[in-house]
């Protein structure tokens, strides 16, 4: 069997297949394992041994499992559901919106998504002292282009507070890297990287972020509806939970590509098509004097 990284250290007393894995029979071929990454493999288990393994993987704890179960464990096919660790569970939540749109409407959906994922949510205001709030992470969702003031919060990562940022540009939602340690890309890095990638159009992008010049911009009806707010919140909660678990990203398989760690990826969601693109982001080196 190929080696597959464990999904979680939270393994039950009784041996269980990892979530997403399946062991079954195929007439004329014998036992087949669907690994958690979606790959299918023949397993050399004769009928009686397959029955014993199946009973061990579905029965109560306490009984001595057959020796074949150890092979599944060694290959990383056993494990339990991953749960949000208690020492990273307290999450501060800030939801804002660009001028003219009123208060950020994502707060109910975001709080619900984070709570369902296992976080202990504390609703905060932008002017609160985030360090004194006693939080392990800060999730800030802004309904509009990213505020330049976000760069002032990049220092949170060096103080032990993970820093997550979600913003919206038209019908595109940007999930920035979760900065959780010195050297992780913060908002200033994302801002600089995106301006550099815009090439000669960097002035237009910077003006769009600032809301244009002179009169207020004319815009279409691009605000997320309730279902889209729940989608945005679910992705944000999943990214933060992935950071909290600290497990290495699953390697790519036949169904999906390999994932970048949440501290190094910028994800863009197209609300009209549901497409999600993933872009690696590295910190911008300090310029020499």
N, C-alpha and C positions, 0 to 999 in steps of 0.2 A: 504494500500500500504506500502511496506517496505521503510525504510528511506535510501536514497542514497545521498552521499555527492555531493554538487553542483560541476559541472565541472569548473565553472568560475563565478566570480562576474560580468562579463561583460554581464549583462542581458538586452535585448532590452526593449524599452518602452512597446511594445505589448508582451503579454506572449507567449512564444515559448517553445516547448519541448526541452530538452537537446539534443545536437548532438548525434545521435545513438539511440535515443528513437523513438518509433512509436506507434500510437494509431489507432486501426483498428477494423473492425467487423468480426465476425466469425458466419456463418449461424448456427442458432440453439443454440448458446452459448452467444451471445451478444458481448460486448466490451472487447478487449484484449489490454494490454499494453506490448510492448517490452521495457524493461528498458535499459538504456545506457550500463549496464554491460552484456546485452544479455539475461537476465532472462525474461520469459513470465508470465504474471499474468492476471487473470480475473479481470475486473473492473466493479463495480456495477453501471452502467450507463444505464438507460432505453433509448430507441431510441431517444426520443425528447431531453433529456439531453445530449446525445452523440453528436447530431447535434449541439446543442448550444456550447458545449465545443470545438468541431472541428472548428466551425466558429471563436471562440475566439482565438484559437491557430494558425489560418491561416490568420485572418483578420488584418486590420490596427489598429494602436494604437488609443486610445481615447475612444473607447466604453467600457462601464462597463462590465467586464467579468462575466459569471455566477459564483455562489458561489462554484460550484464543482472545478473550476480552482484553488481555494485556496488550495484544498486538494492535487493537483498535486504539487503545490509550496512547501507546508509543507513537503511533502515526498521527496523533492529534485529532482523532475523530470523536472523542468523548468530551463532554463539557456541559455546562448548564447555561441558563439565560444570564446574560450580562446585566448587572444592576448598578445604578449610579452609586459610586462610593460615598460613604458618609462624610469623609474628610474633604470632599469637594462639592458638597451638596447645596450649600447656601448660595443662591444666585440672585443678584440684584437685577431688576428689570426696569429699563427706562424706555418709554415709547413717546416719540415726538413726531411732529409733522412740519413741513415747510410753511412759511407764513402764508396765511390765506386759507389754509385747509383745516384750521382748528386743531384741537388736541389729537395726538396720535391714536388712531382707532384700532391699533393692533393689540392694545394691552390685554383685553379679555382673552383673545385667542392665544396670545403668547404665554400668558400666565397659566392657562389651562394646559397648553402643550408641554411646558417645562414641568409642571406638576405631574402630569401623566408619565413623563419620562423618568421621574424620580427625584426632581430637584425640590428644594425648599425655597420658594420664591418670595422675595421682598421687593415690593414696588417702590421705586425711588424717583426723585426729581433730578433734572440735570445739574442743579446747583448743590446737591447734597455732597457731603464729604464721603467719597466712596471708600476710602481707607478706614475711616471711623465707623462705617456701616457694618463692618465685620462680615463681609461677603468673601466667598471664594472665587467668584466670577461675576462679571458685569456683562449683561446682554442689553445692547442698545439698538432698538429698531427705529429707524427714521423714515417716515413716509415722504420721501423726496430725495433729491440729490444729496450726497454726503456733506454734512456740515464741516467747514474748515476747523471748527472748535474741537473736533474729535482728536486732532493731533495733540491737544493738551492732555489727553487721557492716556497717551501711549506709555507714559511712565508707570502705569498701574502694573504692567507685567513684571517690572523689576521689583515691585513691592509685594509680589506673591498673589496678585489678583489677575485672573485670566480676563482678557479684554476682547469681547466679540462685538462686531459691528455689522448691521444689515441696513442697506439703503435701497431706494428705488429711483430709477431714472426712466420715466415714462412707463412702459410695460415690461421693463427689465429690472429684476431684483438682484442686488449684489450682496453676496455673503463673503465678507472679508476673512482672512486668516484669523484664527483665535490666538492672539498673542498671549503667551503664558510664562515666558521666561526672557531674560535679557538676550537680545539678538533675534528674537522672533519678529517678523514683519508687523509693524503697527500701521496705523492709518496714514501717517506721513509717507511710509514706504509705498503703500498701495497707490497713494495719490501721485507720487513721483513716477512710479512705474507706468501708470496709466497715461500720464501726460507725455512721457517719453514714447510710449507706444503709439500715441496719436500723431506723432511726427509734426508736420506743418500745421495740423489742425489742433495743436495743443491750446492755442489761445481761445478757439471756439469752445473747446471742452471746459476750460477754466471759467469762461463766461457763463456757460450753461450751469455749472455748479453754483455760481454766484447769483443765479437768477436773472442773468442778462444785465444790460445797462439801460438807464433811462426808465421808460414805462415798463409795467409788469408784463411778463411774457404771455402770449396767447396760447392756450393749450387745449387739447382734446380731453375727453372724459377718460382719464387713465387710472383712476384710483382703484385699488383692488376691492372686489366685492367680498362678502363674508367668507365664501368658500376659498377664495384666493388668500385671504388673510390667514385662514387655518393652514393652508399649504405652506405659506411663507414661515409661519410659526413652527410648524412641524419640522421643516428642514433646519431652522435655526436651533431648535431644541436637540435635534439629532446630532448636529455638528458639535454642540457644547457637551453633549453626553459622550460623544466619541472622544473628545479631549479629556473629559473626566475619567474615563475608563483607562486611558493611557495605553491601550493595546495597539500593537503594530497593525497598520492597515492590511486588509486581506489582499493577497496576491491576485493578479488578474487570472481569470479563467475563460472558459468558452462563452460564457454568457455576459460578463461585464469586464471592463478593463480594470487594471489595478488602481487602487485609490491612493491619493496623496494624503499625508497626515493633515488634520485640520489646521495645524500651525503653519502650513506651507501652501495652502490652496485658496484661490479666489474662485468662487462658483457664481455663475450667472444663470438665473432662471428667467425664461421667456414665459410670461404669464399667458400669452395667447396660444402658444404651441405646446407648452409644458416641457420644452427642451431645456436640458441643463448642460452647460459647458463648464469644464474645470481647467483652471490655469495655474501652473506653479508660480509662486511669488517668493522671491528672496529679498532680504533686507538690502536697502541701498547703501553701499559703502560710504563711509565718511570721506568727503572730498579732501584732498591734500591742500594745505594752505598755499 
